[in-house]
Amino acid sequence: MDFSPLQNKEGVGAPAAQIARVQYSNAGEQALAQASGATADVLAKGFTTMKDQVEQTQALAANNMYNKLMSEGTFELMQKKEEGALNITEEYDKLQQKTRDAVFAKYKGVLRYGTGARAFNEFTERDNVTRRMNVMRYQQEQFEAYKDTQYKNALDVCNDTILEYGGNDAAIDMAFNRSDALIEGRWGGYGQEKVKEQQEVFRRQAVGQAMSLAMQTADFKRMDEICNKYGQYMDGNQRAAALGAVRKHAQQELEFGEAQNAIKELGIEASRDAVKAWVQKNAHGNTQNTDGMYAFFKENIGKPYQLGGPEDGSGGTWDCGSFTKACGKTYGLNLLSRCADDQYVQLKEEGRAFSDPSELRTGDLVFWTGTGGEEGQYGIAHVGIYDGKTGKVMQSGNHGVAEIDVNTYKVVGFGRGVTETPLSDMEIEERTDKIFGGIQKQLAARDREDSRLFEQGQMAIMQLQNDGQYHSVAEYQSVITSIAGDNPRVSVKLMNSAMRAGQADQARAEAAANRRAAAEAAALKISGPEYKYELINSLQTGKIGINKAYDSIMGNPYMDNSMRKELLEVIKDYKEGKGPFSYEWGNVKQAVKTRLGGYETGMFDSNFAIAQDSTLYLIHEYQKEHDGEMPPQQWVIDKMAGEMIPMTISGSSGFFGFGANEIDTNEAQLFNIGIASVVDAGNGDSVVTLINGGGAYRIKTDDLIKQIQGGKTGTEIFYGEYSKYRK
């Protein structure tokens, strides 16, 4: 807006200013002139006020433009994160200058001087101070976040090192050393307490990484080593759980070793009575002869202490737990862990802990606290072996392997090292069951492998038979040798099959060369459709089993390849309950579903699939009793429904009926784990009958539920931990 027309020009002067220079002829003219001058002055002052207001308004418009551009630009700057935000204050200053330049270019007439300029500068400076402080604060926040990210990434690299090197001690220690510098650099300004706190956090994470790797690979020895050397960085419950797993595995290995020793002497097919006699012969506790202990101590006197050193002392060092574990072996003390506190837990659980020092004798363990080292469960930090000759304790401590006084540190308790008391009858029975159960597991595993090899051999013979050529007995036997190796249980049976197959091939070759016509006629008679029907009938009636069926097919010299394949399909159908050995399960399924009702569809389908196996077993039993006759469909429906009816096995009740110990199942699910029936026998007992004539046994219902929930089969239950129930 142009205000120049409203301004008083210097050459003309204000009207009022000219009055004095005008000559009037009379008083009236003079008065009129004065009044005109006053009016003009008022008008001029009004236009001046308007000009100021317009300039201020335009300054406000300029400020609005400034704020809009600055808000948009600042918002964009504050979207940047971490590394991208490290220079945003400098970028803000550039933005502010650029924005002012743009606003001045548009409002240059107003903002250079006067009221508008003062108003604009006042507005923008006030806004700029607040806005710039916010930018600076955001930049600092993002810088801290950037430092945290880089710090975390660097620590992640340290943790990755642990996994890269397999979680061994060197990897853990390397991670500790690398992290210390990083933690000091990041948190040093916050004081040493903060540094120590963060070091502790990282060490827990690093040790947790190593422990997770050891658990994933089921490396129990490594789990024990980590608990021993780095236990201070583990949660107490986590460490106790890990050591419990280590101890359980070591006990299993010990029991497996006992079973192996029994097998070496008695054979893998030894009876329970033979195993019991073996236990009675060999169960004398550990030896009272501690000569080996003293020899071990003498050999290692002076060797230095090293926490987490090789458990067997191969590095020329011992820690306290590895020393007692290795020394204990010399007189039959089987310590399951190298951790001092866990050795105490083991002896306590075995009823071998005591507190009266007057009961100490050679070979007993002494457990201390207050050594200045890390303390585990019960506060135990150190362990050694009592020497009755000197009244001192052999141990590996601050000064290496040496003897120290019993009261060198505060005693937590003692553990019996040498036991002379013979096993009780109950202990003999329990030990017999454990060893015999271990033997049975190995026998079952052997039999499963034998069956696998036998079937593999049978299939190899059949494949050779079906290749369209004739092979000698030697060729068949060569194939069997490659499969069975030096396993006589499998090779003998397979060699017989190989011989029959080879002889059959020779007979077929002779028939083809010398009596082709007769052979063809015989083939029509012996290998025709009637042979297939005879095989089906024999299988249905139980006259022959699968292996005999295989032999009859392979030993037939007149069987062509197409008929052989057809008969093998019959055997396959029999094994799978298909074809002539099956029912129309669709109709059966619908009938059973209607009868039972209340089943959720997915639950019904899964239970029906399980019940097919148990019902198929019942069908085969029916056929054996009825000369191969297929049972009526209604019979199958009745049996299937019975197999699927829900049942509850109930043990002890909880508080006022709450928390009762029970398991929901059905006959089919029980059959699937080898159990034919479970009957309540009263007094908290159940009578369990195994399938296939496995016998009937009385067992505590709570124990039965526990084992089923643990995934055990019927055979495993009564030949494992609870084999006592077979008595």
C-alpha positions, 0 to 999 in steps of 0.5 A: 500500500502506497502511503505517499499521497497521505504524507505532508510534503515539506515544500507545501507544509502543513496547512496549519503551519501556513496560517501565520504567513497569510494576511487576512482582511478581517477576523472572520476570514482568519478564524475560518483559515485556522479551523481548516488547518486544524481539520487537515492536521487531524486527518494527517494523524489518522492516516499515520495511525492506519499506516502503523496498523497496516504495517503491523498486520503485514508483519503478522502475515510475514510471521505466519508465513515464517512459522508455517515454513519453519514448522514444516521444515522442523517437523521434517528434521525431527523425523530423522533418527539416530545417526541421521539426526546428529547434525539437525541443529546445524541444519535447523540454523540453515533452515531458519536463515533460508526461511527469513530470506524467503519471508523478507523477499516477499515482505521487504517493504514492511520488514526493513524498518519501522513498526513492522520490522520490530514486530516481525523480529520480536515474533520470530526471535521468540519462536526461534528460541523455543523451537531451536531448544526443542531441536537441540533436545531432540538431537541429544536424545537421538544421539543417546539412542544412536550410542545405545544402538551401536553399543548394543550391536557391539555387545551382540557381536560379543555374544555372537562370538560365543556361538561362533566358537561353540560356547567354550570357556575361551569364547566366554572369556573373550566376550567378557574382555571385549565387553568390558571396554565397551561398557566402560566407554558407554557407562564410565561417565555414570560411575563404577557402580553403573559399570559393574551393574552393566558388566553383570547384565552382559555376563548373565546374557553371555553365560545364558547364551553358552548354557542354551547352546549346551542344552540344545546339543544335550552336552551335559558335561559342558552344562556342568562346566558352565555351572562350575566356572560361571555359576555366579552369573546364573540365576539360582533356579536356572543353575539348580535346574541345569545341575539337576539335569546334569545329575540325572543324566550322569545317574542314567549313564551310571545305570547304563554302565551297570547294565553293560557290565551285567550284559558282559557277564550274563548276556543281553537275554539274561533273566531277572533272577540272573540279574538279581543274583549278579547284583547280590554278588557285586553289591558291596558298596564302595571299597574301604581300601583307600590306597588309591586315594592316597596314591592319587593325592600324592601324585597331585600334591602341589598342582595349581588351582584353576577354576574350570580347568579340565575335569580330569586334570589333564591340564595339570590343574584342578579346582576343588570339585574336579579334584574330589570327583576324580579322587572319589573314583579311586575308592568307588565314590561316584560324584555326578557333578564337579560343582561343590554345592551339587556334590553336597546336594547329591549326598544329601539326597542319597541320605549320606549327609551329616553334621557331626565332625566326630563321625568323620572318617577317611574318604568323607567329604567336607563342605565349607563356606566363607572362603571368599569365593562364589557360593552356591546352594547352601552357601557352599564354596569349597569341598575336600576329602577327609584324611583320617590319618592326619585329621586334615582335608585333602583339597585343591584351593588357593595354594594348589593341591594340599591338606588343610585343617577342617576348620580352615573355613566355616563348615557347612556339613559333611558327606559320607564317602565310603559305605560299608553297609550291605544293601538291604533286600529292598535296595537289592530289588530296586537295583535289580529292577533298574539294571534289568530294565536297562537291559530290557531297553537295550534288548528292545533296541537290539530287536528293533534294529534286527527287525529293521535289518531283516526287513531290509534284507527281505526287500533286497532279496525281493528286488533282486528277484524282480529284476527280470534275471536269474541269480545264484545263491552266492549273489543273494548271500552277497547282498545279505552280507552287505546288509547284516554284516556280522549280525548272526541273528539277522544273517542266519535267517536272511541267509536261509531266505537268500538260499531259497531265493537262489535255489528258486532262481536256479529252478526257474532257470532250469525250467525255462531252459529244459521244460519251458512248456511244462513250466508254463503249464505249472505256472498257470496252476501254481501261481494263478489267481487261486494262489492269491486267494489261498494267501489271503485266506491263510493270512486272515485265518492266522495260518501263516505270518508275514515272514512265512508269506514272504518265504512262500513267495520267494521260494516259488520257482514258477512265480512270474514278476507280475504275480509276485508283485500282486502278492506283495501288495496282498501282504502290504494290505494285510499290514495296513488293514486295507483291501480284503483285510479292511472294512468300509470305515466310512460307514463305520465312522458315521455310525460311531459318531452318531452313537457317541455324540458330543465329540468335537469334529477334530477330536473325534477324527484323531481318536477314530484314527487311533481306534482303527489300529486297536479295532483292527487288532480285534478284527484279526483276533476275531478272524483267527477264532472264526476261521478267517470269517470277517466280523459283521459290521455292527460288531465292528461298530460296537468295538470301535465305539467301545474303544473311543468312549472317554474314560478317566483314570483318577488318582488321589484327590486334592484339597476338598476335591480340587486339584485331583490327580487324573487323566482323561483317555480311552481304550484306543489311546491306552492300546496305542501305548501297549495297555489293554485295560486299566481296572480300579482295584481300590485303595488307590491301586489299579490293575493294568493288563498289557496287550499281546499277553504281556501280563497284568500288574498292580500299580499305584494309580498316581504312579500310573498317571505320572508315567502315562503323562510322561509319555511312557509305554506300558512296557517301559512302565513295568520294566523301568522305574516302576518295575517293582510292580511286576512282583 
